[in-house]
Structure formats: C-alpha cells, structure tokens
C-alpha cells in the first residue's frame, strides 16, 4: 500500500496566520502518523455536493464519521486501506486526479498532494487530502460516484 508523502505529514515550515493557542486547538501543533486526525473544511467544494443534499440518516452517519476520525490515528487510517481487506475508513488513494470533480482545486495544490477517499458509510464517501494531522475534506460523495 502506498503511503502519503512525508512532506505532507510533517511540515517544517512555521505556521502562518495562527498563534500558538489557535494552532493547538486546531491540532496544527502536532504532526506524524501517531496523532489523531480531524476534519478541516478550508478546501471544501460545496458546488460539487452540499451537506444539505444529504438525508437526516446520512447526516447522522457523517457526524459519527467525524467523531470516529477524531479518535483515530493516521496509522490506523492507513491500515484501513489494506488492498486485500479494507475496513473501517477504507483509505483509498486516488490514482487518477484528472477524474476528480474540480480540477481548479487539484491544480491549486502542490503536485505532492495525495488525494484519497474515506468511507463514511456503506455507500457514502468523502474525498480530500492530508495536511499535518488534518483530513482536508474537499468533496462529499454521497452515492460513491467519484471515480478514484
């Protein structure tokens, strides 16, 4: 299984636009695969799909996904993507970024950015990338229609 680029997981650049307290609250003071993940919406593309399109039951599953992610380390997220037996989050790397919904977002990020999907439910997925300990959610995929 391919791992995420270490440059994404451990950034040596000083934090810009955040004081130390803000960085701690957001988890930006941590990095590495033993740290728990959290969802970050800065790059969220609501034009592709909006949470308002999801049913009440789907939103409950999404909320459970967010809570579970906050209590899971990146090591465990990566392990969920075993090519033989995907479990839990089902971490799956995007092999063809040209198939992602908004190429402007893809092109605005570094070429080193590794896009991947995580499982919200049996059917629903979310797509994004990692920055330090954050999962930067970019696209919702309610019906598992985004080809990766």
C-alpha positions, -999 to 999 in steps of 0.1 A, spaced: 0 0 0 13 34 -9 18 58 20 12 95 20 42 118 11 61 125 44 63 162 33 26 164 38 26 147 72 55 166 87 58 202 76 88 220 88 75 255 79 64 277 107 27 282 110 14 313 93 -16 333 105 -21 313 137 -9 320 172 2 290 193 -31 287 211 -50 286 178 -25 261 164 -30 238 195 -68 240 193 -68 230 156 -41 204 161 -16 221 139 10 219 166 11 181 161 22 161 131 31 125 124 12 93 120 6 86 157 -16 117 160 -54 116 158 -70 131 127 -97 157 124 -117 171 95 -108 205 81 -131 223 56 -109 250 42 -109 234 7 -145 220 8 -162 223 -26 -199 228 -18 -206 233 -55 -200 197 -62 -222 184 -34 -235 201 -3 -244 185 31 -279 200 27 -285 173 0 -279 145 25 -308 129 43 -311 131 81 -299 95 84 -269 102 62 -260 133 83 -261 112 114 -236 88 97 -214 117 87 -214 131 123 -204 96 135 -176 95 108 -162 129 121 -163 117 157 -146 84 148 -120 102 127 -111 124 157 -104 93 178 -83 75 152 -46 79 144 -33 83 109 -15 49 112 -49 33 118 -65 52 89 -37 40 66 -42 4 78 -79 5 70 -69 7 33 -53 -27 30 -56 -38 -6 -69 -73 5 -93 -64 32 -105 -28 35 -120 -20 69 -135 10 87 -124 41 68 -113 21 37 -84 45 29 -80 45 -9 -56 67 -28 -68 85 -59 -49 71 -88 -63 95 -115 -66 130 -101 -80 141 -135 -112 122 -126 -118 144 -95 -147 169 -97 -129 202 -97 -95 205 -114 -91 241 -103 -87 228 -67 -65 200 -77 -42 223 -97 -41 249 -70 -24 225 -46 11 211 -47 19 183 -71 29 163 -40 -7 163 -27 -21 128 -23 -58 128 -28 -77 99 -12 -112 88 -2 -125 76 32 -157 57 38 -185 74 57 -210 46 53 -215 15 31 -223 39 2 -211 74 11 -175 86 8 -156 118 13 -125 128 -7 -96 150 2 -60 151 13 -39 152 44 -21 183 59 -3 175 91 -30 158 112 -59 173 93 -80 155 68 -88 183 44 -123 173 31 -127 186 -4 -156 166 -19 -186 148 -5 -196 117 -24 -230 106 -11 -235 78 -37 -199 68 -42 -198 82 -77 -164 98 -79 -141 76 -97 -107 72 -80 
